[in-house]
Amino acid sequence: MKKILIVDDHSDIRKLIRITIGNSYEVLEAEDGMTALQIIRHHQPALAVLDIMMPGEMDGLQVLDAIRADPALKDMQVIMVTARGQAKDYEAGMSRGANAYLIKPFSPIHLVNSIKELLK
């Protein structure tokens, strides 16, 4: 079973995503960037659903940068799910190597379809 990491500082968003993707994947969770990076390095999930704005030392873009800088994680898929919906925010995420960028509030069906497509 493929592992997916959900990274968001709001537990209700993590719960919504966990329920949305169902039992098709092993779901891991983190509420901040540093914890996310530790989980990623230890468990090596196939995909991360990553918020940008989080408390602590690392935001989602910094986590994405760390993932893309690590050769061991080069195949990991990353979907940014964030409230930051300006064109410059989208460009920042995509230019740093995000595989998809969804804006909150997002369509659960669109998220599931994006996950399925990226994990084919």
Number of C-alpha atoms within 10 A of each C-alpha: 9 12 17 26 25 24 27 26 18 13 13 10 17 21 13 12 17 19 11 14 19 12 10 10 14 14 20 18 20 21 19 24 27 18 15 23 20 12 16 23 13 9 13 19 20 19 22 26 24 29 29 24 18 17 14 11 9 19 17 25 21 16 21 23 14 13 22 19 11 10 8 11 16 11 13 19 21 25 24 24 26 21 15 17 13 10 8 10 16 18 13 13 21 16 10 14 18 22 17 18 23 21 15 13 10 12 12 14 11 11 20 15 13 16 21 11 9 16 12 5
